[in-house]
Amino acid sequence: MPAVVRGGPPKPRRPRAEAPVSPSKGKPAPRGAQPAAKLHAAKGVGLSPTVALTVAGAALGLGLVVMLATGHRAERIGMSMVHGVDNSFASAGFKLKTVHIRGASSTAQADILAASGLYLNQPTLGMDLNDVRTKVQGVGWVKDAKVVRMLPDTVLIAVEERPALAVWQNQGRMKVIDGEGRVITEADPARFPQLPLVVGQGADQAAGLILPAVASRPRLRDRLEALVRVDDRRWDLRLKDGSLIQLPAIDEESALIQLDQLDQRQRILDMGFARIDLRDPEMVAVRPRDAALPGQPAAGGA
């Protein structure tokens, strides 16, 4: 007998229904599709160059209108705030107490201090150092200047001074000049009797060359009263005893050397000649003082 299988014959399995495949999921997305979509979206958000320029121009114009309408009120408000800060720091001790001036003679220091515009208890933090330097350099004594703020209460003014070279007389006016012929307007000529006197048009510019040559010859320098510029070409040296030494327009140094030699051999500067003419390099011409006219009494005579 055939074996009996419990439960009867096996039931056939029903196949599971598969979900329909979506067209979008069935195929893999091509590379770069998603970034391209993002870029496209970004383009829609940005502004075109034309629109951006228009907006910027409108903002600038609005700012100008506001500034004109308020009369620079914003600038004035800012300056008020700065002054307020300066005053606050000044109350804390940041105010001017001392000014040191270096490199200047005692004669020039007062003029430099007056021109600087600095004053006692001035706020030091808000001080315009460039403005102070410009004012100091406008002083005739000053060739160059440097201004340094030393907190909390000191300012240092270091200057390069123009040394006084001579007193220049022209058209009845006397002025102190430096080696470059620049007038030192603050200097009083009456306070510099020790300086040599140069006279005439162009003497201010030419003095820087002739005066060192004269100063190197003590016998001539000590007898000198004035140097007179003739036709802005050459010099006449007037001595204290009334003598006149005429120098050439060219090669003054050679003429002075010739004068040195004569003075060493014959003491020509002590002879009291009315004139010593050195204009001709081949010959030295001298003229004695005029004798007393007939019938005129001699000096000291009865």
Helices and strands as residue ranges (DSSP letters): H 23-26, H 33-45, H 49-70, H 73-91, E 98-102, H 106-116, H 129-137, E 142-150, E 154-161, E 164-170, E 173-178, G 189-191, E 197-199, H 203-215, H 218-223, E 224-230, E 234-239, E 244-246, H 252-266, G 268-270, E 275-277, E 285-287
